[in-house]
């Protein structure tokens, strides 16, 4: 634990409680388990290194999500400068047949969510799946509450259209 000047405690146990939510958000950003684990680790490493910058009275979870989001986008910028292979390489895909109808439907929905543009996908995950408020999602992503609401609604419509086979996936 780290004590701030104002007496605020940066509780390590509370941070550990949020690991599933951090990992879920990382998974939606990266789309791969190993990359998600790396992003969570990098986020926590940065949070620990910058714990003196955490302001007492603010939301630690939102602060961690903001660090994760910034780290993710910085990594994308860096990776674009270091492209080494084809993005559609078959070696990166895994195939395992589903055995039950609900598994297939769940996979179809997740695939539709993964096809969303990143800014829609992250809002849908933050608000709908992780339960963040519109206000907190706006803080995390650096946009207004109206933008958050619009993106969540548009993301929902895009997923429904995708699942219904509608050509409107703009």
C-alpha positions in Angstrom: 0.0 0.0 0.0 1.1 3.5 -0.7 0.0 6.5 1.4 -0.6 9.8 -0.3 0.0 13.1 1.4 -3.7 13.6 1.8 -4.0 10.3 3.6 -5.5 8.5 0.6 -4.5 4.8 0.5 -3.8 3.2 -2.9 -5.0 -0.2 -1.9 -3.3 -3.1 -3.6 -6.0 -5.5 -2.6 -8.7 -3.3 -4.2 -6.6 -3.1 -7.4 -6.4 -6.9 -7.4 -10.2 -7.0 -7.2 -10.3 -5.0 -10.4 -8.0 -7.3 -12.4 -10.9 -9.2 -14.1 -12.4 -5.9 -15.2 -9.0 -4.6 -16.4 -8.3 -7.9 -18.2 -11.7 -7.8 -19.9 -11.2 -4.2 -21.1 -7.7 -5.1 -22.2 -9.1 -8.1 -24.1 -11.6 -5.9 -26.0 -8.8 -3.5 -27.0 -6.2 -6.1 -28.0 -8.5 -9.0 -29.1 -5.9 -11.6 -27.9 -5.4 -13.1 -24.5 -1.7 -12.9 -24.4 -1.7 -9.3 -25.5 -4.4 -8.5 -23.0 -2.3 -10.0 -20.2 0.7 -7.9 -21.3 -1.4 -4.8 -21.4 -2.7 -5.4 -17.9 0.8 -6.0 -16.7 2.1 -2.8 -18.4 -0.9 -0.8 -17.0 -0.2 -1.9 -13.4 3.5 -1.3 -13.8 2.8 2.3 -15.0 0.3 2.8 -12.2 2.8 1.7 -9.6 5.5 3.9 -11.1 3.2 6.9 -11.2 1.2 6.3 -8.0 2.3 9.7 -6.8 0.2 11.2 -9.6 -3.0 9.6 -8.5 -5.2 12.4 -7.0 -7.0 11.6 -3.7 -10.8 11.6 -4.1 -10.7 10.5 -7.7 -11.7 7.0 -9.0 -8.8 4.6 -9.0 -10.5 2.2 -11.4 -11.1 4.9 -13.9 -7.5 6.1 -13.5 -6.3 2.5 -14.2 -8.6 2.3 -17.3 -7.3 5.6 -18.6 -3.7 4.4 -18.2 -4.6 1.2 -20.0 -6.3 3.0 -22.9 -3.4 5.4 -23.3 -0.9 2.6 -23.2 -2.9 0.6 -25.8 -3.0 3.6 -28.2 0.7 4.4 -27.7 1.5 0.8 -28.4 -0.5 0.9 -31.6 1.4 4.0 -32.8 4.7 2.3 -32.0 3.6 -1.0 -33.7 2.6 0.8 -36.9 6.2 2.0 -37.2 7.5 -1.6 -36.7 5.2 -3.6 -39.0 6.8 -7.0 -39.7 4.2 -9.2 -41.2 0.8 -9.5 -42.8 -2.2 -8.8 -40.6 -4.3 -11.6 -42.3 -1.7 -14.3 -41.8 -3.4 -17.7 -41.3 -1.0 -18.7 -38.6 -2.7 -16.3 -36.1 -6.1 -18.0 -36.3 -7.3 -20.9 -34.2 -10.3 -23.1 -35.1 -12.3 -25.1 -32.7 -15.8 -26.2 -33.5 -18.6 -25.3 -31.0 -20.6 -28.1 -29.6 -23.8 -26.3 -28.5 -26.1 -23.7 -30.0 -25.5 -21.1 -27.3 -21.8 -21.4 -27.7 -22.2 -20.7 -31.4 -24.5 -17.7 -30.7 -22.1 -16.3 -28.1 -19.2 -16.6 -30.5 -21.2 -14.9 -33.2 -21.9 -12.0 -30.9 -18.3 -11.7 -29.7 -17.2 -11.8 -33.3 -19.6 -9.0 -34.2 -18.3 -7.0 -31.2 -14.7 -7.6 -32.3 -15.6 -6.3 -35.8 -16.7 -3.0 -34.5 -14.3 -0.1 -34.9 -12.2 0.4 -31.8 -13.9 3.5 -30.6 -17.3 1.9 -30.7 -16.1 -1.4 -29.3 -14.4 0.1 -26.3 -17.4 2.2 -25.3 -19.7 -0.9 -25.6 -17.4 -2.9 -23.4 -16.8 -0.2 -20.8 -20.5 0.7 -20.4 -22.4 -2.4 -21.2 -20.1 -5.2 -20.2 -18.0 -3.6 -17.5 -20.7 -1.4 -16.0 -18.9 1.9 -16.1 -21.2 5.0 -16.0 -21.4 7.2 -19.1 -19.5 9.9 -17.1 -16.6 7.5 -16.1 -16.4 6.1 -19.6 -16.1 9.7 -20.9 -13.3 10.4 -18.4 -11.5 7.2 -19.3 -11.7 7.9 -23.1 -11.4 11.7 -22.9 -14.8 12.5 -24.5 -18.1 14.0 -23.5 -21.0 12.0 -22.0 -23.0 12.7 -25.2 -20.3 11.1 -27.3 -20.2 8.1 -25.0 -24.0 7.6 -25.3 -23.9 8.0 -29.0 -21.1 5.5 -29.5 -22.8 2.9 -27.2 -26.1 3.2 -29.0 -24.4 3.1 -32.4 -22.3 0.1 -31.3 -25.4 -1.8 -30.2 -27.1 -1.0 -33.5 -24.0 -2.2 -35.5 -23.9 -5.5 -33.5 -27.6 -6.1 -34.1 -27.2 -5.3 -37.8 -24.2 -7.6 -38.1 -25.9 -10.5 -36.4 -29.0 -10.0 -38.6 -26.8 -10.0 -41.7 -27.6 -6.5 -42.6 -25.2 -4.8 -44.9 -25.1 -1.7 -42.8 -21.9 -2.1 -40.8 -20.5 1.4 -41.3 
